Amino acid sequence: MKRFEDGLSDEGRAEGEVIAEIAGVPVRTSDNAGSYYCAHAWWTVTGWAGSDDATAAIDHEGEPLVGFLHVPADPETTGDPAPERDRHAALREVVAAALRGWLDHLPEGARVLLTGFSAFAGVVDNPTGAFTGDLGEVARAVALATGSEALVDVATGAVRGRGLEVVSVVLPVDDRSLARSRAGSLPELLARVRPHAVLSMGVHRVTDHFRVEVVPTSAGLVVGEGDARHSFEPRPVQRRGDVRSLARAIARGSSRGYSGGRGGGA
């Protein structure tokens, strides 16, 4: 296995179940979110979703509407010359499918928190941060999901579509993203935005498909009385139960176009 600063790659592991193919790119489930800030974000979000303070809506299977999506690297990720293309075409469709699949379970006027990560180490242009940091791109995904024009509120970093508000944020790839008292950190955003659904994303550098993480673990995370922090030292790994609401949403949302409203879930 190759070792990166974001943990061990899992090139040798069996690939997960294909739940959809979107814009020619497979979307698979995954049981290994790594041992870096992607895994930490997934652990943080699922911990919040299981807390008394959680505001996440619940799907028909009784799971909270939260998920983590690993996005495959592209030439821009490592600074290579980029081909002439619509860089976010597939990601935009996947995000739209997730939102569309969640719509049936969300209340009118629902808030969705969408996060990506910034550049780090060999990742000079993180596709998830490039997407979430471009409100125009987020608006295109929201419009695809809802079937109506989406409006951008630059002042608040929000995109509003038909009965839906998406708050889009780029997180730093360091412990600032985990600090509860820091404005713009993941714990602070969860407490302040009080979202009904959360879609967090990060780049995966050694796969060519989208990976929906279903197993939250604390790998590489020091959890104590204060803020959580990353450690490269071996740590005891905690594991929570699988969360597959995002996988189901993408499968459902990719199989149908906008249906005109909520309540007709497949």
Sequence and secondary structure as in RCSB ss.txt:
>XXXX:A:sequence
MKRFEDGLSDEGRAEGEVIAEIAGVPVRTSDNAGSYYCAHAWWTVTGWAGSDDATAAIDHEGEPLVGFLHVPADP
ETTGDPAPERDRHAALREVVAAALRGWLDHLPEGARVLLTGFSAFAGVVDNPTGAFTGDLGEVARAVALATGSEA
LVDVATGAVRGRGLEVVSVVLPVDDRSLARSRAGSLPELLARVRPHAVLSMGVHRVTDHFRVEVVPTSAGLVVGE
GDARHSFEPRPVQRRGDVRSLARAIARGSSRGYSGGRGGGA
>XXXX:A:secstr
  EETTEE  TTS    EEEEETTEEEEEES   SSHHHHHHHHHHHHHTSTT    B TTS BSEEEEEEE  G
GGGT    SS TTHHHHHHHHHHHHHHGGGS TTEEEEEEEE  BTTBSS HHHHHHT HHHHHHHHHHHHSS  
EEETTTTEEEETTEEEEEEEE SSGGGG TTSTTSHHHHHHHH  SEEEEEEEETT SSEEEE   B TTEE SS
S  EE SS     B     HHHHHHHHHHTS   SSSS   
